[in-house]
Amino acid sequence: MPVPSENQRAAGGTAVSVRGLTKRFGEVLAVDSLTFEVAPGRITGFLGPNGAGKTTTLRMLLGLIRPTAGEGLIGGRPYAALRQPLHTVGAALEATGFHPGRSGRDHLRVIAATHGVPDRRVDELLELVGLAGAARRRAGGYSMGMRQRLGLAAALLGDPQVLLLDEPANGLDPEGIRWLRGFLRHLADGGTTVLVSSHLLSEVEQTADDVVIIARGQLVRQGPIEELHGPPTVLVRSPQPEELARAVRTAGLEGAPAPDQGPGAFTVEGASLATVGDAARAGGVTVHELRALRTDLERLYFRLTQQQDPVLAQPQPDGEAP
């Protein structure tokens, strides 16, 4: 895997700042006063329903769309002011930005030549993303997963300090998704700033350090992913529910019945497993189950986006989530 450059390490990484970013397309407000930060050396998951404004935001960051108001900055500068953009920002926004009659290797060589990147870097990246065996095939015949890998290789040509990816796991098989997860972690651990737009919530939960959630072009939540799960909560279940409730109260803890978790179940918020277990033991209560609970990202995501978007909040057929 590529090693971050010395000047990248010396600079401590490059942050991405979105400040009051707004974009109107006629009467449609696609992005509405959006503000958030993406820290160096961390993977930030960029989440939101279809049409929430994620891709529009990424395009404004890259200077492909002019904002109506606000600004997107990379290392404190707009994209157009970067002296060596390919060496500062790598981006893969879609898996179709290539000539279908050109080989994967030649596609990368064309990009590399315009930025003074040697062909050996092209071959290194083709090997790295698993396309060395298909490098001389026409890119038009690539599968979706192969196109995603080619787009990622193009984004990495300049060994950039910032990586912006829009749905990079689309078309990848489970092995490819696992590889991508490890690869992005390697880059972030080396100081790269990684912003990943994705609809695969379970994958984001395994990969991201931070999360930015938007709906209808507005920010609804941001922060470290562990903080978004809420306070620690313990589930405890006993065949002696009355004695358990009394033991929890005696220990100064706040417990609440949790019938959806089975008979005799309680949830205790803000306590550790050891604290709840010790309280039950002190009360002479038999415990059949004791485990930590947390709000999973999917549940949090739907709750936040449905609150923001009345359309998403409508009941779904057969009880399905939107």
LINDA-V364808 format. One record per residue. RES is the residue in three letters. OMEGA is omega in whole degrees, 0 to 359 (none if undefined). BURIAL is b if it has 24 or more other C-alpha atoms within 12 Angstrom, else e. D_LAST is the distance of its C-alpha to the last C-alpha in Angstrom with 2 decimals. Layout:
BEGIN
RES_OMEGA_BURIAL_D_LAST / RES_OMEGA_BURIAL_D_LAST
END
This chain:
BEGIN
MET_182_e_38.43 / PRO_178_b_39.49 / VAL_179_e_41.03 / PRO_183_b_40.22 / SER_181_e_43.16 / GLU_181_e_45.77 / ASN_176_e_45.13 / GLN_179_b_41.44 / ARG_182_e_42.50 / ALA_182_e_45.15 / ALA_180_e_42.78 / GLY_179_b_40.43 / GLY_183_b_37.50 / THR_181_b_35.89 / ALA_174_b_33.20 / VAL_181_b_30.58 / SER_173_b_30.30 / VAL_188_b_27.93 / ARG_177_b_29.63 / GLY_186_b_28.37 / LEU_182_b_26.89 / THR_176_b_25.95 / LYS_174_b_25.40 / ARG_170_e_25.50 / PHE_186_e_25.38 / GLY_180_e_27.26 / GLU_184_e_25.36 / VAL_176_e_22.11 / LEU_185_b_21.86 / ALA_179_b_20.03 / VAL_191_b_21.19 / ASP_174_b_22.51 / SER_185_b_25.30 / LEU_179_b_23.64 / THR_173_b_25.86 / PHE_180_b_25.67 / GLU_174_b_28.00 / VAL_188_b_27.82 / ALA_175_b_30.68 / PRO_176_b_33.02 / GLY_180_b_33.03 / ARG_175_b_29.41 / ILE_180_b_26.12 / THR_175_b_23.50 / GLY_182_b_19.82 / PHE_190_b_18.27 / LEU_175_b_14.52 / GLY_178_b_12.02 / PRO_173_b_9.12 / ASN_181_e_10.67 / GLY_182_e_13.37 / ALA_180_b_13.78 / GLY_183_b_17.38 / LYS_182_b_17.79 / THR_177_b_19.85 / THR_178_b_21.74 / THR_179_b_22.71 / LEU_179_b_24.00 / ARG_176_b_25.91 / MET_176_b_27.52 / LEU_183_b_28.59 / LEU_178_b_30.28 / GLY_180_b_31.98 / LEU_176_e_30.32 / ILE_179_b_29.05 / ARG_179_b_31.18 / PRO_171_b_29.55 / THR_178_b_30.09 / ALA_179_e_30.90 / GLY_182_b_30.96 / GLU_172_b_31.52 / GLY_186_b_30.29 / LEU_177_b_33.04 / ILE_186_b_33.81 / GLY_178_b_36.66 / GLY_181_e_37.38 / ARG_170_b_37.71 / PRO_184_b_35.67 / TYR_183_b_35.15 / ALA_182_e_37.87 / ALA_180_e_40.40 / LEU_183_e_40.01 / ARG_179_e_43.29 / GLN_188_e_41.91 / PRO_182_b_38.20 / LEU_180_b_37.80 / HIS_179_b_39.41 / THR_184_b_37.28 / VAL_170_b_33.75 / GLY_184_b_32.23 / ALA_173_b_29.02 / ALA_184_b_26.93 / LEU_178_b_24.34 / GLU_184_b_24.17 / ALA_182_b_25.74 / THR_185_b_27.78 / GLY_180_e_30.35 / PHE_176_b_33.38 / HIS_186_e_36.02 / PRO_180_e_35.29 / GLY_182_e_39.02 / ARG_179_e_39.66 / SER_178_b_39.61 / GLY_180_b_37.29 / ARG_180_b_40.39 / ASP_176_b_41.70 / HIS_180_b_38.40 / LEU_181_b_38.71 / ARG_178_b_42.47 / VAL_179_e_42.07 / ILE_182_b_39.79 / ALA_183_b_42.10 / ALA_181_e_45.23 / THR_181_e_44.07 / HIS_177_e_43.68 / GLY_179_e_46.70 / VAL_183_b_44.81 / PRO_181_e_46.99 / ASP_180_e_46.12 / ARG_177_e_46.40 / ARG_177_b_43.25 / VAL_182_b_41.48 / ASP_176_b_42.75 / GLU_183_b_41.81 / LEU_176_b_38.18 / LEU_177_b_38.00 / GLU_184_e_39.29 / LEU_183_b_36.95 / VAL_175_b_33.70 / GLY_180_b_35.00 / LEU_183_b_35.98 / ALA_181_e_39.75 / GLY_180_e_40.20 / ALA_187_b_38.32 / ALA_184_b_39.68 / ARG_174_e_41.97 / ARG_177_e_39.59 / ARG_182_e_38.14 / ALA_179_b_34.77 / GLY_179_e_33.66 / GLY_180_e_33.79 / TYR_171_b_31.66 / SER_179_e_28.44 / MET_179_e_25.23 / GLY_178_b_25.91 / MET_177_b_29.50 / ARG_177_b_28.52 / GLN_179_b_26.38 / ARG_178_b_29.48 / LEU_178_b_31.72 / GLY_178_b_29.67 / LEU_177_b_29.85 / ALA_179_b_33.59 / ALA_180_b_34.07 / ALA_185_b_32.35 / LEU_185_b_34.74 / LEU_184_b_37.94 / GLY_185_b_39.27 / ASP_190_b_38.47 / PRO_177_b_36.35 / GLN_181_b_35.88 / VAL_179_b_32.27 / LEU_178_b_29.56 / LEU_185_b_26.49 / LEU_179_b_24.01 / ASP_180_b_20.90 / GLU_185_b_18.76 / PRO_182_b_22.04 / ALA_179_b_20.78 / ASN_176_b_19.43 / GLY_179_e_21.70 / LEU_175_b_23.44 / ASP_182_e_24.26 / PRO_179_e_24.15 / GLU_178_e_27.67 / GLY_178_e_26.87 / ILE_178_b_23.97 / ARG_178_e_26.40 / TRP_181_e_29.05 / LEU_180_b_26.92 / ARG_180_b_26.06 / GLY_181_e_29.78 / PHE_179_b_30.85 / LEU_177_b_28.77 / ARG_177_b_30.07 / HIS_180_e_33.57 / LEU_181_b_33.28 / ALA_179_b_31.99 / ASP_177_b_34.73 / GLY_177_b_37.18 / GLY_181_b_36.16 / THR_174_b_33.71 / THR_186_b_30.98 / VAL_175_b_27.68 / LEU_187_b_24.52 / VAL_171_b_21.66 / SER_183_b_18.45 / SER_172_b_15.94 / HIS_179_b_12.37 / LEU_188_b_13.95 / LEU_180_b_13.55 / SER_179_e_16.00 / GLU_177_b_18.42 / VAL_181_b_18.37 / GLU_179_b_19.10 / GLN_190_b_22.08 / THR_193_b_23.30 / ALA_170_b_22.90 / ASP_182_b_25.38 / ASP_180_b_23.61 / VAL_170_b_20.15 / VAL_181_b_19.38 / ILE_178_b_15.92 / ILE_174_b_15.51 / ALA_182_b_13.32 / ARG_176_b_14.85 / GLY_183_b_17.78 / GLN_176_b_18.71 / LEU_176_b_19.24 / VAL_176_b_17.43 / ARG_173_b_18.96 / GLN_177_b_21.41 / GLY_175_b_23.87 / PRO_188_b_24.96 / ILE_180_b_22.30 / GLU_178_e_24.46 / GLU_181_e_24.64 / LEU_180_b_20.90 / HIS_178_b_20.98 / GLY_183_e_23.10 / PRO_179_e_26.52 / PRO_181_e_27.78 / THR_181_b_27.17 / VAL_172_b_29.15 / LEU_177_b_28.48 / VAL_183_b_31.79 / ARG_184_b_32.52 / SER_173_b_35.95 / PRO_178_e_37.81 / GLN_188_e_39.54 / PRO_181_b_36.79 / GLU_178_b_39.31 / GLU_178_b_41.43 / LEU_180_b_38.43 / ALA_180_b_37.32 / ARG_180_b_40.93 / ALA_179_b_41.26 / VAL_180_b_38.18 / ARG_181_e_39.57 / THR_180_e_43.02 / ALA_179_e_41.72 / GLY_181_e_40.32 / LEU_178_b_36.68 / GLU_179_e_33.80 / GLY_179_b_32.22 / ALA_177_b_29.66 / PRO_179_b_29.18 / ALA_184_e_26.10 / PRO_179_e_26.24 / ASP_180_e_22.85 / GLN_178_e_24.69 / GLY_181_e_27.54 / PRO_177_e_30.83 / GLY_182_b_32.78 / ALA_176_b_30.02 / PHE_169_b_29.97 / THR_180_b_28.17 / VAL_185_b_30.48 / GLU_176_b_29.20 / GLY_181_e_31.23 / ALA_177_b_33.44 / SER_176_e_34.19 / LEU_182_e_34.45 / ALA_181_e_38.22 / THR_180_b_38.48 / VAL_179_b_36.65 / GLY_179_b_38.57 / ASP_179_b_41.83 / ALA_179_b_41.14 / ALA_180_b_40.61 / ARG_180_e_43.75 / ALA_179_e_45.79 / GLY_180_e_44.88 / GLY_184_e_45.81 / VAL_174_b_42.33 / THR_181_b_41.23 / VAL_178_b_37.85 / HIS_180_e_35.83 / GLU_178_b_32.86 / LEU_182_b_32.54 / ARG_180_b_29.76 / ALA_174_b_27.84 / LEU_172_b_24.26 / ARG_177_b_21.98 / THR_180_e_18.54 / ASP_186_e_16.67 / LEU_182_b_15.09 / GLU_180_b_11.56 / ARG_179_e_11.83 / LEU_181_b_13.55 / TYR_182_b_11.20 / PHE_179_b_8.18 / ARG_183_b_11.03 / LEU_183_b_12.66 / THR_177_b_10.20 / GLN_176_b_8.96 / GLN_184_e_12.73 / GLN_188_b_13.51 / ASP_182_b_11.28 / PRO_178_e_11.66 / VAL_179_e_9.42 / LEU_183_b_6.28 / ALA_179_e_8.25 / GLN_177_e_8.63 / PRO_182_e_8.56 / GLN_179_e_6.46 / PRO_176_e_9.19 / ASP_176_e_11.04 / GLY_182_e_9.26 / GLU_173_e_6.41 / ALA_180_e_3.83 / PRO_none_e_0.00
END
